[in-house]
Amino acid sequence: MGYEFIEGNEAIARGAMKAKCDFFASYPITPASSILHYMLQFVPEAGGLAIQAEDEIASMGFCIGAAMAGRKVLTSTSGPGMSLYSENIGLAIIGETPMVIVDVQRQGPATGSATKGAESDIQFTRWSTSGGLPIIALSPATVGEAYELTYIAFNLAEKYRTPVFLLTNKEVGVTKESVDLDSIRLPRLLERKRVPSDQQVYYPHEFDTLEEVPAISDFGGDHIARYTTSTHDKTAYLTTDPDKIQEMIDHYAAKINAAVEDMTLVKADLEDGADILVISYGIISRSVAVAVKEARSQGVKISSLVLQTIWPVPEKAIQTAMRGVKKVIVPEMNMGQYLIEIERLAPRDIEVVGVNKMNTTLISPREILERGRIA
Amino acid sequence: MSDVTYKTYLNEDIGPLPFCPGCGHNTIAKMLDKAMVKLQLDPKKTVIVTDIGCIGLTCRHFKMSAFHGLHGRSITYACGLKLARPDLTVIALKGDGACGIGGTHLLNVARRNIGITLIIANNLNYGMTGGQHSVTTPTGGITSTTPWGNVEGPMDLCGTAIAAGAPWVYRATMFDKDLADRLADAITQPGFAMLEVWELCSAYYTPRNELRKKELFELLEQYHFQAGLLVDKPRPEYSARYREAYEKGKNVITNKTPIVAKHSHKMGKQIGILIAGSAGQKIKSSATLFAEGAMFAGLNATQKDDYPITVQTGHSLAEIILSPDRIDYTGIDIPDYMLVVSQDGLNKSRACIAKLPESTVIYADDTLELPDTNAQVRKFGFFRMGKDVGKLSVVTAALAVLLEDTGMYPLDALADAIRRAQSPRIAAANLNALEAGAGLVRNSSKD
């Protein structure tokens, strides 16, 4: 026990290692590069392999290949790199590949402000590839959460055989904080469900019910393994049969949609009789904590819901928190990307107010109080 | 397992190969099968990796592990599989189209020497999407996108791979009698091996350009594209070199011991400190030590830095928050304390200083001309101290001034942080600077 003074990016690398990550590929990009530096040190130390790829496309390609050969893989980037990840995100979804993708968000679009924070990629991540199928994304607010949620992201990736995103922010990634990582309680480490070695026939995408996550046999293991970028049935052979195609698409959606509760991580600080609810995620949830404390000290009845899981939208938790309030405030370091999800869920008689800023600076508690017309 | 003899890996249940009559892909697929039979490859320990293009239809016809990925990216998946499992035989099979969109991967796999086999089926155009020109279409070639003749020149794929450092490169044609044997040679290379097969696209390129066997060889001659084994210069494969380099060069990182509070503090509420200096002044690392010193006194801390991308020049700012409680908001709207220790730092923070209220205390070098401000300004001879404590310890001395003047946490806690993090030699210099800085305050209060 004891404290360290480390940045969020190091905590991500440490969380990945705690989750037994043994393969890493990434391309340098501010403000995510230090994850690459840490992993180049940590992964070979643990017997695995970390490599700087020639570009973000290759980073993803290496990771998908390695993941299907049984490795636990991580890659990290920022907004411009996410653009290049797009095609392989689709591949990871259609191929049901467990992997963790870190996006240390910065001010976009394009090169934007490379060294400055923002939450540019909230909806971009949700719709980052063709197909529009559900994805999983977690967002840490602190260095400690960066560690914890990276570890949990690996569990979710393995459990649901899908890419899982960690959507962090320069403001968490390269801010140092005093933290005691060992004091953070982590769930049991999960591994993908594997096909028994004596099973005669192996189908890479076999399920009885749509939401069932298929067991996997790694490339180079005890079975002939197959993987395809094309529409396919359980065999991973291309199919053009509309019924089989629809079934597989339904499966990709169902395995995540049926498990929303399992992957919902929120922090609710609800006050009885509150008129106002603030919904936030990531670094700005910390400004909210200060604003809520200040408002309460002035006698305002106010609740806060912090989302650590942002995709899939924790709808039940949000709807529960919204019960009885008159106004919901959604502060974000973007032009209102999550606001539209809250508007979609809010009953008509609730006013939904975005506090949005995208000038590379944090939203302060004062701005939340003033622009949210709280106190 | 080992008593099984493989006579073919082609999967008859899938049906015959799907290629057009006369298409070279038929030959390549059959010769690849023959080569793999010759080598008696284990279908579970061999992966055929393909991407988009007609040749990508091949892998489904083999009873072996197969990975069919996105256009032009087969090399990246093949490398991922091989890096994860160096014991696997990984064969990537792609077309000339994929060499255009995925050209960088070709350069980089050759350069890295990752031990995959790359077979390029070069039929001089895109067959799958309707006969468009590719990076290997000859000049003058008629395709659906060069209807009046290709004005671009063809890329020498083998030459490109060789220039990038590929240790084994072979150029073949679909008419070679020994193609299967040469494919087997390629597969058994320990490092990266590339075999390009020139072939006919009977659907598009052949009819549009009257290209048959004779004309294909004439083209090779015209471009001085030599056939046969072009390079055979083995060098150590990537995975082996990776491990070797790591073992040889690894830094034994001794983890710093965690910080356990052993001093007390007098801080009642969260405070924000802004340090404004220059690159080369150790602003970042001194700020970190200052925060870690606070942690030795039982405080929580955060630190953010701001400096230009060109790290060795210009300003360097550090923002530190210290608090007896959990730190939520990590921004500093109004700093409680500010250290100005260089002209660059002053220039960068001039506007901020001008707006500071009187609650802020600024510690500045006495040679710097600060803008008008309501903040309380305390001037010290920081620069002059450089002569005694060393230039690299000036910021540490200035932080000692701040500590001694405010008593926010004990100097001894900062001394503990210095001893924990730094080598004895550097620590000695900084401990000396601590004393000098504190002395400066004690002397000034005597005056």
Interface residues (C-beta under 8 A of the other chain):
Chain A: M1 G2 Y3 E4 F5 F23 A25 T30 Q41 P44 E45 L49 I51 A53 E54 D55 I57 A58 M60 G61 F62 C63 I64 G65 A66 A67 M68 A69 G70 R71 E87 N88 G90 L91 A114 T115 E171 V174 T175 K176 E177 S178 D180 D182 F219 G220 G221 D222 H223 I224 A225 R226 Y227 T228 T229 S230 Y237 L238 I283 R286 S287 A289 V290 T361 L362 S364 P365 R366
Chain B: I14 P43 K44 K45 V47 V49 D51 I52 R60 K63 M64 S65 A66 F67 H68 G69 L70 R73 I75 T76 Y77 A78 C79 G80 L81 K82 L83 A84 R85 D87 L88 T104 H105 L107 N108 S239 Y242 R243 Y246 K250 N251 I253 K256 T257 P258 I259 V260 A261 T288 A291 E292 M295 L299 N300 A301 T302 Q303 K304 D305 D306 I309 I327 D328 Y329 T330 G331 D333
